[in-house]
Amino acid sequence: MQTVAKLMKVYVTRRIPQEGMKILSASSVCEVSLWDSDEPVPRAELLKGVQGTHGLLCMLSDKIDAELLDAAGPNLKVISTMSVGFDHLVLGEIKKRGIRVGYTPGVLTDATAELTVALLLATARRLPEAVEEVKNGGWTCWKPLMMCGYGLSGSTVGVIGLGRIGMAIARRLMPFGVKRLLYSGRTAKADATELNGEFVPLDTLLAESDFIVVSCSLAPETQGLCDKAFFSKMKKTAVFVNSSRGAVVNQEDLYEALTSGQIAAAGLDVTTPEPLPTNHPLLTLKNCVVLPHIGSATYSTRGIMAALSVQNLLGGIQGTEMPSELKF
C-alpha cells in the first residue's frame, strides 16, 4: 500500500507580494493558510490560525510571544518574519523551544537609505510645509526668508549606529557636500574610513552635528536613548531624523525639544505606537515630518523581501538551509 506524505501546515499572517506567493504556491511540501487581507490579523484569529502549524510567516506588527508559541504547539519549526527588525519576536521563548528564525536583512538596505535621505531633505528644507503653503494660498510673493531651511553643503552629519543601513545613508549624504561625518555606536567601523568618518563619543556627536540620523537597532541600551538630556546637547539649528525604531525616541521629550526651540526640526519614519494616533501632539507641529514606516516601501524591495521570507520558511519547515537565518 502506498503512503502519502503529509503536507506541512503553514500560516501566513498577511497578504504578501506576488513574488512570495508564487514560490509558496509552487511548493509541494506545504498546505498554506493565509490571512487574506492588507490589514493585520486580529490577535484572537492569529492564535486560532497558528494551531498545529509547522511554519509561520509573520510581519513586524505580529507579536510572537509565549502565548502564541503555546497556541501553535510543538510542531512549530520555523518563524519567518518579513522584516529586518525582530524586536516583535520574544527570542528567549523561541530559542527555548528550538524554533528557527528567518528574517530579511540586506535586501532593504538601499530602499531604507534612500527614504532616510529623502526624509532628511524634506525635513531640513521644509517641503511638506512648503507644499501646504502653495495649496492654502500662503504663497503670495517671493520673500527673502520664506520657507528657509538648512542645507547639507558644508555641514556635519552624525549617524548613530553605522551598521549596514547607517553606512548606506552616509554614502548617499556625502556627495551633497557634507564636510564631516561623525558616528557613534558600540565599535569603530573599518568601512567608515572610506568616508573619513570619525568615531566619537555620543556627546561629541550631539554637540557638533548639524544633522543627526538614528540608524541603530532597538536594544536595551538604545530604548529611549533620544530623550530630554539627548536633545538638550544638540544644536538649536540641528535636524533630527529617525528611521530605525520608534522606541529609540522618547516622543514627549522630542515634542518638548521641538516646541521650545531646543532643536530645529525632526523627521520620523518610525513612531510608538504605529500607527501614531491622528491626535498625537507631534502631528500638530510644522517642524516635524512623520511618515508611516515606509523605509523599505519600493515595489522591488517588498517583492524581494516576500520571496526571501518564503524561502526562509520553506527551508525551515524542511530542516534545510535558510537563505537568511537569524543566529541567536
C-alpha positions in Angstrom: 0.0 0.0 0.0 1.4 3.4 -1.0 1.7 6.0 1.8 1.1 9.7 1.0 3.4 12.2 2.7 1.5 14.5 5.0 1.8 18.2 4.0 3.3 20.6 6.4 1.0 23.3 7.7 2.0 26.9 7.2 0.3 30.1 8.4 0.9 33.5 6.7 -0.3 36.4 8.7 -0.9 38.9 5.9 -1.3 39.1 2.1 2.2 39.3 0.7 3.5 40.4 -2.7 3.1 38.0 -5.6 6.9 37.3 -5.7 6.5 35.4 -2.5 3.1 33.9 -3.1 4.3 32.3 -6.4 7.1 30.4 -4.6 4.7 29.3 -1.9 2.0 28.2 -4.4 4.6 26.2 -6.4 5.9 24.4 -3.3 4.6 20.8 -2.9 5.6 20.5 0.7 3.1 22.7 2.5 -0.6 23.5 2.9 -1.0 27.2 3.3 -3.5 29.2 5.4 -3.4 32.9 4.6 -5.0 35.8 6.4 -6.0 37.3 3.1 -6.0 41.0 3.9 -3.7 44.0 3.9 -4.8 44.7 7.4 -3.2 42.9 10.4 -4.7 39.6 11.6 -6.7 40.2 14.9 -4.9 38.5 17.8 -7.7 36.0 18.5 -7.7 35.0 14.9 -3.9 34.6 14.9 -3.9 32.4 18.0 -6.5 30.2 16.3 -4.8 30.2 12.9 -1.4 29.0 14.2 -2.7 25.9 15.9 -0.7 22.9 14.8 1.3 24.8 12.2 4.9 23.8 11.2 5.8 27.2 9.9 4.7 30.8 10.5 5.4 33.7 8.1 4.7 37.0 10.0 5.1 40.8 9.9 6.5 43.4 12.3 3.1 44.0 13.7 2.6 40.4 14.9 3.7 39.9 18.5 5.3 36.5 18.6 5.4 35.6 22.3 5.0 32.6 24.7 1.2 32.8 24.4 1.4 32.5 20.6 4.0 29.7 20.7 1.9 27.8 23.2 -1.1 28.2 20.9 0.9 26.9 17.9 2.0 23.8 19.7 5.1 21.6 19.4 5.0 21.2 15.6 6.3 24.7 15.0 9.7 24.5 13.4 10.3 28.0 11.9 9.2 31.6 12.2 10.0 33.7 9.1 9.5 37.4 9.5 9.2 39.7 6.5 11.4 42.4 8.1 15.0 43.1 9.1 13.9 44.1 12.6 12.9 41.3 15.1 12.0 43.1 18.3 8.4 41.8 17.8 9.8 38.3 18.4 10.4 37.1 22.0 13.6 35.4 21.2 14.2 33.8 24.6 10.9 31.8 24.3 11.6 30.9 20.7 15.1 29.7 21.5 13.8 27.6 24.4 11.6 25.7 22.0 14.3 25.2 19.4 12.4 27.1 16.7 14.5 28.6 13.9 14.0 32.2 12.7 14.3 33.7 9.3 14.5 37.5 8.6 15.3 39.8 5.6 18.4 41.9 6.3 20.5 43.4 3.4 17.7 43.4 0.8 16.1 46.5 2.1 19.3 48.5 2.8 19.2 50.7 -0.3 15.5 51.5 -0.1 15.7 52.4 3.6 18.8 54.5 3.0 17.1 56.4 0.1 14.0 57.1 2.1 16.1 58.3 5.1 17.9 60.8 2.8 14.5 61.9 1.3 13.1 62.4 4.8 16.2 64.3 5.9 15.9 66.7 2.9 12.1 67.1 3.2 12.5 68.0 6.9 15.5 70.2 6.5 14.1 72.1 3.5 10.5 72.1 4.9 9.0 70.5 1.9 5.6 69.3 3.4 5.2 72.8 4.9 6.0 74.5 1.6 3.5 72.3 -0.4 0.9 73.2 2.2 1.6 77.0 1.7 1.1 76.6 -2.1 -2.2 74.8 -1.5 -3.6 77.1 1.1 -2.7 80.5 -0.5 0.2 81.2 1.8 2.5 81.7 -1.2 1.7 85.3 -2.0 5.1 86.5 -3.5 8.8 85.9 -3.2 10.2 86.8 0.1 13.9 86.6 1.2 13.3 84.4 4.2 10.2 82.5 3.0 10.5 78.7 3.8 14.2 78.9 4.5 15.6 75.7 5.9 19.0 74.1 6.4 21.4 72.8 3.7 23.8 69.8 3.7 26.6 71.6 2.0 29.5 72.3 4.4 27.6 70.6 7.3 28.5 68.0 9.9 26.3 64.8 9.9 26.2 62.5 12.8 25.0 58.9 12.4 24.0 56.9 15.5 24.5 53.2 14.5 26.8 53.0 11.5 25.7 49.5 10.5 24.7 48.3 7.0 21.9 50.8 6.7 23.7 53.6 8.5 26.7 53.3 6.2 24.4 53.3 3.1 22.8 56.5 4.4 26.2 58.1 4.9 27.4 57.1 1.5 24.4 58.9 -0.1 24.7 62.0 2.0 28.4 62.7 1.4 28.0 63.8 -2.3 25.8 66.7 -1.1 29.0 68.4 0.2 28.9 67.2 3.8 32.1 68.4 5.4 32.4 65.9 8.3 30.8 62.6 9.1 30.7 61.7 12.8 29.4 58.4 14.1 28.9 56.7 17.4 28.0 53.1 18.4 29.5 50.1 20.1 32.7 50.0 18.0 34.6 51.8 15.3 33.8 50.6 11.8 36.6 49.9 9.2 34.2 50.9 6.4 33.9 54.4 7.8 37.5 55.2 6.7 36.3 55.5 3.0 34.2 58.5 4.0 36.7 59.8 6.6 34.1 59.0 9.3 35.2 60.0 12.8 34.2 57.6 15.6 33.3 59.9 18.5 31.5 59.7 21.9 27.8 60.3 21.7 28.0 63.6 23.5 30.5 64.9 20.9 28.3 63.8 18.1 25.3 65.6 19.6 27.2 68.8 20.2 28.8 69.1 16.8 26.3 67.7 14.3 24.0 69.8 12.1 22.1 66.7 11.1 21.6 63.6 13.4 20.4 60.4 11.8 19.4 57.5 14.1 20.0 54.2 12.4 20.7 51.8 15.3 18.8 48.6 16.2 16.5 48.6 19.1 18.2 47.0 22.2 18.0 47.6 25.9 20.8 50.2 25.7 19.1 52.1 22.8 15.5 52.1 24.2 14.5 55.7 24.9 18.1 56.8 24.0 16.8 60.0 22.4 15.4 61.8 25.5 15.4 65.2 27.2 19.2 65.0 28.0 20.0 63.9 24.5 18.1 66.7 22.8 19.5 69.3 25.2 23.0 68.5 23.9 22.1 69.2 20.3 22.5 72.5 18.4 19.4 74.7 18.3 19.7 74.6 14.5 20.1 70.8 14.3 17.7 68.5 12.4 17.0 65.1 13.9 15.9 62.1 11.8 14.9 58.6 12.9 14.4 55.7 10.5 15.3 52.9 13.0 12.7 52.1 15.6 10.2 54.3 17.3 11.0 53.2 20.8 14.6 54.6 20.5 12.9 58.1 20.9 11.1 59.5 23.9 8.4 61.2 21.9 7.2 63.5 24.8 10.8 64.8 25.1 11.1 65.2 21.4 7.8 67.3 21.3 9.2 69.5 24.1 12.5 69.9 22.2 10.7 70.9 19.0 8.2 73.3 20.7 10.8 75.0 22.9 13.2 75.7 20.1 15.8 73.3 21.6 16.2 71.7 18.1 15.1 73.0 14.7 13.2 70.1 13.2 12.6 66.3 13.2 11.8 63.7 10.6 10.4 60.3 11.7 9.7 57.2 9.7 9.0 55.2 12.8 6.9 56.0 15.9 5.5 54.5 19.1 2.9 53.2 18.6 2.5 52.5 14.9 0.3 53.9 13.6 0.6 57.1 15.5 -2.8 58.3 16.7 -4.1 61.2 14.5 -4.5 63.4 17.6 -0.8 62.9 18.7 0.8 66.2 19.6 3.8 65.7 17.2 1.3 65.8 14.3 0.4 69.4 15.2 3.9 70.7 14.6 5.1 72.3 11.4 8.7 71.4 12.2 8.0 67.6 12.5 7.6 65.4 9.4 6.1 62.0 10.2 5.9 59.1 7.7 4.1 55.8 8.1 7.1 53.5 8.3 7.8 53.3 4.6 11.6 52.8 4.7 11.6 49.7 2.6 8.5 50.6 0.5 9.6 50.2 -3.1 7.8 47.7 -5.2 11.1 45.8 -6.0 12.3 45.7 -2.4 9.0 44.5 -1.0 8.9 41.8 -3.7 12.4 40.6 -2.8 11.5 40.6 0.9 8.4 38.5 0.3 10.4 36.0 -1.8 13.2 35.7 0.8 10.6 35.3 3.6 9.1 32.3 1.8 12.5 30.8 1.0 13.4 31.1 4.7 10.0 29.5 5.7 10.4 26.6 3.3 14.0 25.9 4.3 12.9 25.9 8.0 10.0 23.5 7.7 12.1 21.1 5.6 15.0 21.3 8.0 17.3 22.5 5.2 19.4 25.7 4.8 17.6 29.0 5.1 19.0 31.8 2.9 18.8 34.3 5.8 18.7 32.7 9.2 18.9 34.7 12.4 21.6 33.2 14.7 20.8 33.9 18.4 
